[in-house]
Amino acid sequence: MSENFSALVLQITAIVIPVFTLIGLGSLFARLHKNPDIRFITDFITYIGAPALVFYSLLDKELNYENFYPILASSAAVAILGIIFGLAASKKFADGSPAAILTVAFMNCGNMGLPICYFAFGREGLAAATIFFVGMSIMHYTFGSMIAGGKGRLKEALLLPLTPAAILAILLNRTQISLPLMIERPVELLANTTIPLMLITLGVRLYTITAFDKSTALSLGIVRFLVGLIAGLICVYLFNLRGIAANIVILQATMPPAVFNFILCEKFSKKPELAASIIFAGTILAMLTIPLLLYILFSL
């Protein structure tokens, strides 16, 4: 029993420590370089790195597409439930602020979720997490923009490179068309650089948004985790998910608030300092919740 427990702890440590090490490295870099301008890196991730990662993950010929639509539907359902609970939490803790709605509804299933799922469940886990990420990104860019700015941007979301990259990869996968090595290998190299860059960039972002309203931020950080857990479990039951697919939906749904929420609030002047506080608190809280959740999932 003690040997099994020790092995499980070591397994979880091997998943969590690399992720938070790279986040910490990003924060250290930001401190040493006095808040560096990382717009080039974020643009690279948005328009090149993340689409390459999505494309390469979904192109895997061994990928089981049996759960594709349930996972995609789960991401939409998690977002909708998050918005509903976020509205209630915002009224209770933040006078109805859109910043609170966004941070409760939309989680960091990209920068943090993809690495965690990959380290925990390998390439199959990464592929499932990528499907969830694509669905949540579309929901985030549309409904998130609507909450923050008053109108949706469905066309912009659908035209982001990661969406056509996902569609193209799925078509190639299902038609069993293989890419020439001269194309596949550069895509693989780009995909492999993206996860470390995502984590380092997250660390830089967290260092630059240090405003911290402790009580409200911590309360809403806890709400984000609980809402995600409830929504994830509901989706697993509704869509009859099992195994890795179920674990991925639960893990992705419980990630801390996405940094993009801060960007939306900054853009539309919707209490960006509150959004920053909740993101910071939620990410710190994730250092406890992610290992605990992994322990439970691995023990089942």
Protein Blocks (a to p, Z undefined) as FASTA:
>chain_A
ZZmmmmmmmmmmmmmmmmmmmmmmmmmmmmmnoopafklmmmmmmmmmmmmmmmmmmmpm
kbcfklmmmmmmmmmmmmmmmmmmmmmmmmmmngopaklmmmmmpccfklmmmmmmmmmn
ojmlmmmmmmmmmmmmmmmmmmmmmmmnopacfklmmmpmklmmmmmmmmmmmnopacdf
klmmmmmmmmmmmmmmmmmmmmmmmmmmmcccfklmmmmmmmmmmmmmmmmmmmmmmnop
ghjllmmmmmmmmpccdfklmmmmmmnopokllmmmmmmmmmmmmmmmmmmmmmmmmmZZ
